[in-house]
Amino acid sequence: MRVVVCGGGGVIGACTAYFLRRRGIDVTVVERTEVAAAASGKAGGFLAQDWCSGTPLDALARRSFALHAQLPGEIAGDWGYRPMIAYSGFVASDGDARRHAPSALGWLGDGVVIAQRIGTAKTTAIVHPRKFTSAVMDAALALGAGLHPGRVTGIGRDGDRATGVEVEGSMVETDAVVIAMGPWSLLAAQWMSLPAVYGQRSPSIVYDTANDVPADALFLEYEEDGNVVSIEVFPRADGSTHITALSDIAPLPLDPAAVTPDVDAIARLQSMSERLSPLFRPEKIIAQQACFRPVTEDGLPLIGKVPRSEGLYVATGHNVWGILNAPATGEALAELIAEGATREVDLSPFDPARLTPLDPSLLQAR
Ligand SMILES: Cc1cc2nc3c(=O)[nH]c(=O)nc-3n(C[C@H](O)[C@H](O)[C@H](O)COP(=O)(O)OP(=O)(O)OC[C@H]3O[C@@H](n4cnc5c(N)ncnc54)[C@H](O)[C@@H]3O)c2cc1C
């Protein structure tokens, strides 16, 4: 059996290709930019075992958290997997008596109040997402997967059955197709019956903090101009610290390489970061960036068979948990494609048939 993974440079496509190859299935990855060029290279990389408890994502997240712990023993490379502690808290505003009090965590500035420990080294961890995605892709390639650079422009079909993937006019023949193009999976609704996928933009700044910041993830409330915004801080094992806040709605550029951050949002995020710790100085900035998270109408991913088709599958819409949930998504999809059913995780909550398909005429303007 041959499978083509469309958008395989993202973490979801890379994990799917890897788990398919582990089963000996012939896999070709089609990627229009480069590996980890989009959200999968610009995310925080934070992982949590039980933060999806009580939601349909729980089993997927728990399985994936366990796979993240196993993969460093199975795949070559160092992507900085490390357990970490997570805290919630807030930045004391003007007039708050705690504004000038030292923080409970010594590396933070005065007035950063730590309220609660919300994750332990057993339940929370982190990876460097670009290095993780690249290592998984390299592992798939080492097992014999093929990488086909280019833009997916259509699907070849014989009735309901997929027969190929059109890459900029030429057809790559296949028996099965996986759409894993992140928010750009929206475009696949022109070629098959798929619900809408949207892109939610988030800016981030990465600082070089060397060994000065311990493995403490922070989820803080920050008052700015009378509004409270959430800011997240993720120190990683390679000495970089990723900070993100201020998500907004912005048009998704057709070309993933054309995603740029909003200048004002980056300036606001930089000034918020400087308030958090003296370590976040302008000369320590490594990257100022933005990326689009893939989201669906009900907030759950689309993972499984595309309705009214043979050999068409989709895996996208992972929203804020795409790095966490990629390994279990890839494993489950490989089981579904190879055996017709999953063993580890029930994919029925993520069945694309649960949502109304997008009207393809709405995409014609694109
Ligand atoms: C600021 C930020 C922080 C985040 N932090 C975390 C976190 O801490 N933990 C966590 O679990 N998740 C996090 N996420 C979410 C996570 O990044 C995403 O859910 C995940 O990366 C989505 O992966 P993907 O493979 O679906 O999509 P993408 O990474 O967008 O990959 C899609 C790929 O498809 C390719 N493509 C698009 N169109 C075509 C085409 N026509 N032909 C061929 N290829 C195509 C693109 O070039 C791209 O490489 C964060 C997201 C953001 C924005």
Ligand as a Chemical Component Dictionary entry (heavy atoms), coordinates in Angstrom:
data_LIG
# 
_chem_comp.id                   LIG 
_chem_comp.type                 NON-POLYMER 
_chem_comp.pdbx_formal_charge   0 
_chem_comp.three_letter_code    LIG 
# 
loop_
_chem_comp_atom.comp_id 
_chem_comp_atom.atom_id 
_chem_comp_atom.alt_atom_id 
_chem_comp_atom.type_symbol 
_chem_comp_atom.charge 
_chem_comp_atom.model_Cartn_x 
_chem_comp_atom.model_Cartn_y 
_chem_comp_atom.model_Cartn_z 
_chem_comp_atom.pdbx_ordinal 
LIG C1  C1  C 0 2.369  30.552 19.516 1  
LIG C2  C2  C 0 1.941  29.106 19.552 2  
LIG C3  C3  C 0 2.300  28.309 20.632 3  
LIG C4  C4  C 0 1.917  26.955 20.681 4  
LIG N1  N1  N 0 2.320  26.217 21.750 5  
LIG C5  C5  C 0 1.989  24.899 21.798 6  
LIG C6  C6  C 0 2.415  24.100 22.907 7  
LIG O1  O1  O 0 3.094  24.611 23.802 8  
LIG N2  N2  N 0 2.051  22.796 22.936 9  
LIG C7  C7  C 0 1.290  22.216 21.950 10 
LIG O2  O2  O 0 0.979  21.034 22.049 11 
LIG N3  N3  N 0 0.884  22.951 20.882 12 
LIG C8  C8  C 0 1.203  24.266 20.785 13 
LIG N4  N4  N 0 0.771  25.032 19.736 14 
LIG C9  C9  C 0 -0.079 24.416 18.699 15 
LIG C10 C10 C 0 0.744  23.672 17.649 16 
LIG O3  O3  O 0 1.811  24.486 17.214 17 
LIG C11 C11 C 0 -0.136 23.304 16.429 18 
LIG O4  O4  O 0 -1.333 22.686 16.854 19 
LIG C12 C12 C 0 0.609  22.341 15.508 20 
LIG O5  O5  O 0 1.911  22.806 15.211 21 
LIG C13 C13 C 0 -0.149 22.130 14.210 22 
LIG O6  O6  O 0 0.614  21.251 13.430 23 
LIG P1  P1  P 0 0.160  20.844 11.966 24 
LIG O7  O7  O 0 1.129  19.819 11.474 25 
LIG O8  O8  O 0 -1.291 20.491 11.966 26 
LIG O9  O9  O 0 0.241  22.192 11.103 27 
LIG P2  P2  P 0 1.448  23.102 10.597 28 
LIG O10 O10 O 0 2.569  23.145 11.535 29 
LIG O11 O11 O 0 0.808  24.390 10.189 30 
LIG O12 O12 O 0 1.982  22.346 9.303  31 
LIG C14 C14 C 0 1.238  22.320 8.108  32 
LIG C15 C15 C 0 2.224  22.098 6.975  33 
LIG O13 O13 O 0 1.477  22.011 5.748  34 
LIG C16 C16 C 0 2.234  22.640 4.732  35 
LIG N5  N5  N 0 1.322  22.979 3.632  36 
LIG C17 C17 C 0 0.326  23.900 3.630  37 
LIG N6  N6  N 0 -0.304 23.912 2.448  38 
LIG C18 C18 C 0 0.314  22.965 1.666  39 
LIG C19 C19 C 0 0.106  22.499 0.336  40 
LIG N7  N7  N 0 -0.870 22.997 -0.454 41 
LIG N8  N8  N 0 0.923  21.540 -0.149 42 
LIG C20 C20 C 0 1.927  20.999 0.638  43 
LIG N9  N9  N 0 2.154  21.407 1.904  44 
LIG C21 C21 C 0 1.348  22.366 2.424  45 
LIG C22 C22 C 0 2.823  23.864 5.428  46 
LIG O14 O14 O 0 3.933  24.369 4.706  47 
LIG C23 C23 C 0 3.190  23.276 6.787  48 
LIG O15 O15 O 0 4.520  22.790 6.819  49 
LIG C24 C24 C 0 1.130  26.385 19.648 50 
LIG C25 C25 C 0 0.770  27.183 18.556 51 
LIG C26 C26 C 0 1.160  28.514 18.495 52 
LIG C27 C27 C 0 0.749  29.345 17.300 53 
# 
loop_
_chem_comp_bond.comp_id 
_chem_comp_bond.atom_id_1 
_chem_comp_bond.atom_id_2 
_chem_comp_bond.value_order 
_chem_comp_bond.pdbx_ordinal 
LIG C1  C2  SING 1  
LIG C2  C3  SING 2  
LIG C2  C26 DOUB 3  
LIG C3  C4  DOUB 4  
LIG C4  N1  SING 5  
LIG C4  C24 SING 6  
LIG N1  C5  DOUB 7  
LIG C5  C6  SING 8  
LIG C5  C8  SING 9  
LIG C6  O1  DOUB 10 
LIG C6  N2  SING 11 
LIG N2  C7  SING 12 
LIG C7  O2  DOUB 13 
LIG C7  N3  SING 14 
LIG N3  C8  DOUB 15 
LIG C8  N4  SING 16 
LIG N4  C9  SING 17 
LIG N4  C24 SING 18 
LIG C9  C10 SING 19 
LIG C10 O3  SING 20 
LIG C10 C11 SING 21 
LIG C11 O4  SING 22 
LIG C11 C12 SING 23 
LIG C12 O5  SING 24 
LIG C12 C13 SING 25 
LIG C13 O6  SING 26 
LIG O6  P1  SING 27 
LIG P1  O7  DOUB 28 
LIG P1  O8  SING 29 
LIG P1  O9  SING 30 
LIG O9  P2  SING 31 
LIG P2  O10 DOUB 32 
LIG P2  O11 SING 33 
LIG P2  O12 SING 34 
LIG O12 C14 SING 35 
LIG C14 C15 SING 36 
LIG C15 O13 SING 37 
LIG C15 C23 SING 38 
LIG O13 C16 SING 39 
LIG C16 N5  SING 40 
LIG C16 C22 SING 41 
LIG N5  C17 SING 42 
LIG N5  C21 SING 43 
LIG C17 N6  DOUB 44 
LIG N6  C18 SING 45 
LIG C18 C19 SING 46 
LIG C18 C21 DOUB 47 
LIG C19 N7  SING 48 
LIG C19 N8  DOUB 49 
LIG N8  C20 SING 50 
LIG C20 N9  DOUB 51 
LIG N9  C21 SING 52 
LIG C22 O14 SING 53 
LIG C22 C23 SING 54 
LIG C23 O15 SING 55 
LIG C24 C25 DOUB 56 
LIG C25 C26 SING 57 
LIG C26 C27 SING 58 
# 
